[in-house]
Amino acid sequence: MHKFAVAIMLALFAACSYSQDAAPKADQQDTPEMAAKKAVERDLNMLKGNLITQSQDLESITESLRGVDADNAMLIDQRAGQGVTYLDATYWYLVLYDRMQCGEDKDLAKFVLRDRLSFYAHLLDMIVDQTNRYLELARVPAVAQQGQQIRDELRNAKVKLDEIAASLK
């Protein structure tokens, strides 16, 4: 389904925007709409960067662990990686959508984008629940602390995707 949605958006983008200049005009860069788009992109990149940093910190803690503690820390780290993947995909869907120029195609793509954002938000919610279960098993305080930060960042990402999806209605 994911590949199908990407193919639809790419086809719509290719058919519509190559006939027009896709680069924003200088007078549009200061509009409130452009500022809002840049803020959303900045927020997504910030969330993604935070998850990457927290993941790297957890990986450095994991190097000194063995057995069940190491396995549990790696499972939490994998959830952070999944969150990064969903945020990255969301970013590219939004950039593609924002660059579309044809109104009809953009309306159709909006439906696909809302659906995809809702799906990623649902997946992030599931990842938060999984992370909570792994945190219950954490015996090393540093893993628990880093895992809680990852969980909170995943929760923030889910809320952000819900906000973006709601703004597209």
C-alpha positions as CSV (number, residue, x, y, z in Angstrom):
1,M,0.0,0.0,0.0
2,H,2.9,2.4,0.8
3,K,4.5,1.9,-2.6
4,F,1.1,2.5,-4.2
5,A,0.5,5.8,-2.4
6,V,4.0,7.0,-3.2
7,A,3.5,6.1,-6.9
8,I,0.2,8.0,-7.0
9,M,1.8,11.1,-5.5
10,L,4.8,11.0,-7.8
11,A,2.7,10.5,-10.9
12,L,0.5,13.5,-9.9
13,F,3.5,15.6,-9.1
14,A,5.2,14.7,-12.4
15,A,2.2,15.3,-14.5
16,C,1.4,18.6,-13.0
17,S,4.4,20.5,-11.8
18,Y,6.9,20.0,-14.5
19,S,4.9,22.3,-16.8
20,Q,5.2,25.1,-14.2
21,D,8.1,26.5,-12.2
22,A,8.2,24.5,-9.0
23,A,10.4,27.0,-7.2
24,P,8.6,29.4,-4.9
25,K,8.5,33.0,-6.1
26,A,10.3,35.6,-4.0
27,D,7.1,37.4,-3.0
28,Q,5.6,34.1,-1.7
29,Q,8.4,33.3,0.6
30,D,7.2,35.7,3.3
31,T,3.5,34.7,3.2
32,P,2.0,33.1,6.3
33,E,1.3,29.9,4.4
34,M,5.0,29.6,3.5
35,A,6.1,30.4,7.1
36,A,3.7,27.7,8.4
37,K,5.1,25.1,5.9
38,K,8.6,25.9,6.9
39,A,7.7,25.6,10.6
40,V,6.2,22.2,10.0
41,E,9.2,21.0,8.1
42,R,11.5,22.5,10.8
43,D,9.5,20.7,13.5
44,L,9.6,17.4,11.7
45,N,13.4,17.7,11.2
46,M,13.8,18.7,14.9
47,L,11.8,15.6,16.1
48,K,13.8,13.4,13.8
49,G,17.1,14.8,14.9
50,N,16.1,14.4,18.6
51,L,15.3,10.8,18.0
52,I,18.5,10.2,16.2
53,T,20.5,11.8,19.0
54,Q,18.7,9.8,21.7
55,S,19.1,6.6,19.7
56,Q,22.9,7.2,19.4
57,D,23.0,7.9,23.2
58,L,21.2,4.7,23.9
59,E,23.5,2.8,21.5
60,S,26.5,4.0,23.4
61,I,24.9,2.8,26.7
62,T,24.1,-0.5,25.1
63,E,27.7,-1.2,24.2
64,S,28.5,-1.8,27.9
65,L,25.5,-4.1,28.5
66,R,25.1,-7.9,28.1
67,G,22.2,-10.3,27.9
68,V,18.7,-9.3,28.6
69,D,19.6,-5.7,29.4
70,A,21.4,-5.3,26.1
71,D,18.5,-6.9,24.2
72,N,15.9,-4.7,25.9
73,A,18.0,-1.6,25.1
74,M,18.3,-2.6,21.5
75,L,14.5,-3.1,21.2
76,I,13.9,0.4,22.5
77,D,16.5,1.7,20.1
78,Q,14.8,0.0,17.2
79,R,11.6,1.8,18.1
80,A,13.4,5.1,17.8
81,G,14.7,4.0,14.4
82,Q,11.1,3.2,13.3
83,G,10.0,6.7,14.5
84,V,12.8,8.3,12.4
85,T,11.7,6.4,9.4
86,Y,8.1,7.5,9.7
87,L,9.1,11.1,10.3
88,D,11.4,11.1,7.3
89,A,8.7,9.6,5.1
90,T,6.2,12.2,6.4
91,Y,8.7,15.0,5.6
92,W,9.0,13.9,2.0
93,Y,5.3,13.4,1.5
94,L,4.8,17.0,2.7
95,V,7.5,18.4,0.5
96,L,6.1,16.7,-2.5
97,Y,2.6,17.8,-1.7
98,D,3.6,21.4,-1.1
99,R,5.3,21.6,-4.5
100,M,2.3,20.4,-6.4
101,Q,0.8,23.1,-8.5
102,C,-2.4,21.7,-10.0
103,G,-5.4,22.3,-7.8
104,E,-7.3,19.1,-8.8
105,D,-4.3,16.9,-8.3
106,K,-3.4,18.6,-5.0
107,D,-6.9,17.9,-3.7
108,L,-6.6,14.3,-4.6
109,A,-3.1,14.1,-3.1
110,K,-4.4,15.7,0.1
111,F,-6.6,12.7,0.7
112,V,-3.6,10.4,0.2
113,L,-1.5,12.5,2.5
114,R,-4.1,12.7,5.3
115,D,-4.4,8.9,5.1
116,R,-0.7,8.4,5.2
117,L,-0.2,10.8,8.1
118,S,-3.0,9.1,10.1
119,F,-1.4,5.7,9.4
120,Y,2.0,6.9,10.5
121,A,0.5,8.5,13.6
122,H,-1.2,5.2,14.4
123,L,2.1,3.3,14.0
124,L,3.8,5.8,16.2
125,D,1.1,5.3,18.9
126,M,1.8,1.5,18.7
127,I,5.5,2.1,19.0
128,V,4.9,4.2,22.1
129,D,3.0,1.3,23.6
130,Q,5.7,-1.1,22.7
131,T,8.4,1.2,24.2
132,N,6.4,1.3,27.4
133,R,6.4,-2.5,27.6
134,Y,10.2,-2.5,27.1
135,L,10.6,0.2,29.7
136,E,8.9,-2.0,32.3
137,L,11.6,-4.6,31.7
138,A,14.5,-2.1,32.0
139,R,16.8,-2.9,34.9
140,V,19.5,-0.4,34.1
141,P,18.6,3.2,35.2
142,A,20.4,4.8,32.2
143,V,18.5,2.6,29.7
144,A,15.2,3.5,31.5
145,Q,15.9,7.2,31.4
146,Q,17.0,7.2,27.8
147,G,14.1,5.0,26.9
148,Q,11.6,7.4,28.5
149,Q,13.1,10.3,26.5
150,I,12.7,8.2,23.3
151,R,9.1,7.3,24.3
152,D,8.3,11.0,25.0
153,E,9.8,12.1,21.6
154,L,7.8,9.4,19.8
155,R,4.7,10.6,21.5
156,N,5.5,14.2,20.5
157,A,5.9,13.0,16.9
158,K,2.5,11.2,16.9
159,V,0.9,14.4,18.2
160,K,2.6,16.5,15.5
161,L,1.4,14.1,12.7
162,D,-2.1,14.3,14.1
163,E,-1.9,18.1,14.0
164,I,-0.6,18.2,10.4
165,A,-3.4,15.8,9.3
166,A,-6.0,17.9,11.0
167,S,-4.7,21.0,9.3
168,L,-5.2,19.4,5.9
169,K,-9.0,19.1,6.2
